[in-house]
Amino acid sequence: MRKRRIFAALAAVLALFLTAFPSVQAKSVEEEPVVVLRVCNWEEYIDLGDWEEDEVIDLESGDIIGVNDMVTDFEEWYRETYGVTVRVEYSTFGTNEDLYNMLTLGDVYDLVCPSEYMIMKLMAEDLVQPLSEDFFDEEDEYNYYIQGVSPFIRGIFEGHDINGVTWDRCAAGYMWGITGFVYNPEEVSEEDASTWHLLENTDYYRQITIKDNVRDSYFAAVGALKSDLLTSEAFLNDPDYAEKLQDEMNDTSQETIDKAQEFLQGIKDNLYSFETDSGKADMITGKVVANYQWSGDAVYTMDQAEEDDYYLNFAVPVESTNIYFDGWVMLKDGIAGNAARQHAAEAFINFLSRPDNVIRNMYYIGYTSAISGGDDERILEYVDWCYGAEEDEEDTVEYDLSYFFTEEEDSEDYILTVPEEQLKRQLVAQYPSEELIRRASIMVYFDAEKNEAINRMWIRVRCFNINQVPLWAWIAIGAAVLAGAVAFIVKKVR
């Protein structure tokens, strides 16, 4: 009896010891593997959850609300769907250049979401891991991306390549849009706002802002410089209009670069500022009357102003507009041949492409998803929920979004009845009409030589330009230098 008590006491002590130090427990059951997925996305570019109760999106197909953040929901969905635990290490960046510098300095990510030109750059430098064949299997019920990507976006990705590799083999679209001007219709006419010449219009001296980056500003300058050509009947009716428009808007000849520099330097004094993110606030507060903006930020600006009964409009230049997009790409250094990581990365893209999650992200960040939903009608329902006219509303028009939602011709299933005012406001910014899309052009990736030439031009635009110093300034500088020299000599003599 005494021995049994001693053994029992020893067993109890051993049990306490093993509880306190689990690392020494015998591993009778194999530990569950955990896949670590390193994701880097734009700041504030995914649903973070915590929606208020009055933010429920009540669609015919059911209610949608963001309770948890999207990353947490993905981790839970992945485990339930595939029986594997994934832990997402989620990081953010502020600009495409920030992301590229982070990669250059040694940061390692499996999945990133840069803009179109940075995707092209990463592909050109052979840094991107191609998507697997399984990702394109439309029979897989969890492949929400390939089942639901807009045929319009899909056509763009399949129709462009880097070194013979089409974009769709390496990248999946996330958000997209066009550029134009948010403007105060009480101060700026629609006609003035619908051309790149607005930037040099002296009627709005020091009341307009433009983007503080070389690509957007160069695109605007080219649009203004080639305005007569781009709006001519012969050019508009050319059977190869789309191809020629892209060629003209991506003209990087030295002559055009020099003219763009001259144009941008010439408008500097007419502008209120070059800006990266302050343009939205400047428009909402009335500090400026027009702001060159990406359509997603334009929607945010108009929404915020409307809360104070201050109505702004959106106009697309008649010459051309830039179509932009952000997309997901896997990086070779991160994936490093690891099949489990690649599967989790592709599943992350698919999870964000599920229609209910698409709607959550669009509602939260204000940009337009590359996903149309395929056979799932919830995204179209959401557009109608946002912009559709009330039953008894007057001054309505029909708005056709067939080009974005289907490849079928003459389909009436994607025509919405909307307030007429939306043709100048959020709807046209978030879902441009087919007419506007016709004059939209992608700004392609430039090779190293062209990039260097354009960047030199931009430095001369944004920094001190010695050629623009007026004669009186040179006289003043000379007088100051002479006075300083005289004073120095006198001091030495004394």
C-alpha positions, 0 to 999 in steps of 0.5 A, a space after each residue: 500500500 505504501 509503495 502504491 502511494 509513493 508511485 502515485 505521488 511520483 506520477 502526480 509530480 511527473 504529470 505536473 512537470 509535464 504540464 508546466 513544460 510541454 516541450 518535454 512531453 512525448 510526441 505521440 501525435 504528430 504536430 499539425 503543420 502551420 503554413 505561414 503566408 506573408 502578404 503585403 498590400 496597400 494601406 487601407 486596401 482590405 476590409 478590416 471588419 467591425 461594421 456598425 449594425 446600420 451598415 448591413 448591405 441588404 441584397 435580394 440574395 442575402 445580407 452582407 456585413 463585415 464582422 471580422 477582418 478579412 484576414 481572420 475570416 480567410 484563416 478560418 475558411 482555409 482551415 475549414 475548407 482544406 483542413 490546414 492551418 494557415 497564419 497570415 503575416 499581413 504587411 502594408 506599403 504606401 507606394 509601388 516604389 516603397 514596395 520595390 525598395 522593401 523587396 530590394 532591401 531584403 524583405 520577403 513576401 509570398 504575395 503582393 499587390 502592386 499596380 500594373 506597371 510594377 507588376 510588369 516591372 517584376 515580371 520583366 525582372 523574373 521575380 514573379 512566380 507563375 500561377 499554377 494550372 490548378 488556379 485556372 480550373 473552372 471546375 474547382 468550386 473554390 476557384 472564385 477568381 477564374 469563375 468570376 473575373 470580369 470578361 473585360 478585365 480578363 481580356 486586358 490581362 490576356 491581351 498584354 504580355 511581358 517578354 511573351 508571357 501574358 499578364 494573366 499567367 502571373 497576375 490576378 486582378 484585384 481593383 481597377 479604375 480610370 483617372 479623371 477630374 473631381 470638380 466643383 460644378 458650382 465653380 468649374 463647367 463640365 466642358 472645362 473639366 472634361 479635358 486635360 487642358 484644365 490643368 493650364 486653364 488660367 480661369 482656375 489659377 492656383 485652384 487645381 491639384 495634380 498627382 505628384 508622380 511621374 507616370 500620372 503627370 506624364 500621361 496627363 501632359 501627353 493627353 493635353 499635348 496631343 489633344 487635337 489629334 486624339 479628338 479628331 474625327 479621323 483618329 476616333 474613326 480609325 479601325 485600329 483606334 484602340 491600338 493607336 490610342 495606346 501607342 500615342 499615350 505611351 509615346 516616349 520619344 525624346 521630342 514628346 518627353 521634352 514637350 511634356 517637361 515644358 508643359 508640366 513646368 509651364 503649369 506649375 504656377 497655375 496649379 495649387 500643388 502636386 499631391 499624393 493624398 491631400 487632394 481629397 481633403 482639399 476638394 472636400 474643404 473647398 480649398 481647390 475646385 478641381 483635383 486630378 484623381 484616381 476613380 476610387 479616391 474620387 468616389 471617396 471624395 464625393 461620398 465624404 463631401 455629400 455627407 455635408 450636402 456639398 456635391 462634387 462631380 467627376 469628369 473624364 477627359 475627352 482626349 483619353 483616360 488612363 485605365 489602372 489596376 492593382 493585382 496579386 502576384 506571387 514572388 519567387 523568393 517568397 514561394 521558393 518552390 513551397 507547394 503549401 505556400 503557393 496553394 495558400 497564396 492562390 487560395 487567398 486570391 480566391 477567397 478575396 474573389 468570392 462575391 460576398 468578400 468582393 462586396 465587403 472590400 469594395 464597400 470598405 475601401 471604395 474602389 472597384 473590384 476586377 470581379 464581376 461574379 460570373 453566375 453569381 448575381 450579388 455584385 450586380 445587385 450591389 451596384 444596383 443597391 448603391 446607385 439604382 433609382 427608387 421606383 417612383 424617382 424621376 429623371 432616370 436613365 438606363 445604364 448599360 454595364 454589359 461590357 463588364 459583366 458578360 461576354 454576351 452581346 445585346 444582353 439586357 440583364 445588366 442594364 440598370 435604371 439610375 438617377 440621371 445625376 449619377 452620369 456625372 458622379 459616383 457611378 460613372 467613376 466606379 463603373 465607367 460606361 462603355 463609351 468612356 472605356 473606349 477612350 481608356 488606355 493602359 500606360 505600359 511598362 517602359 524599359 530602363 532607358 525610357 524610364 531613365 529619360 522620363 525620370 530625368 524629365 520629372 526631376 527637372 519638373 519637380 526640382 529647381 530648374 536653372 533655365 527658368 530663373 528670370 533675368 532680375 533674379 540673376 541680377 539680384 543673385 549677382 549683387 548679393 554675391 558681389 556684396 558678400 565678396 566686398 564685405 569679406 575683402 574689407 574684413 580681411 583688410 581690417 
